[in-house]
């Protein structure tokens, strides 16, 4: 049931964005969301967290 609800909400957002912004900007938004979501999924699967990444970046800046 939850997947059906997510599908309905996703379809509604796609149709509303198509009406508001047009076809090509909507495709750009969907591609950006898909790519960034995929990157987030891969980082999550590898066990990275925002806190760990922030600590690593601050250590690199400090050295």
C-alpha positions, 0 to 999 in steps of 0.5 A: 500500500505504501508503494502505491501511495508513493507512486500516486504522489510521484505521478501527481508531482510529475503532472503538476510540474509538467503543467507549471514548467513545461516538458523539458524543464520537468525532464531536467528536474527529474534527471537531477533528482534521479541522479542525486538520489542514485548518488545518495543511495550508493553512498548510503549503501557503502555506509557513508554518513553526513557526519563522517563526510563532514569530519573527513573534509574538516580533517583535510582542510585542517592539514 
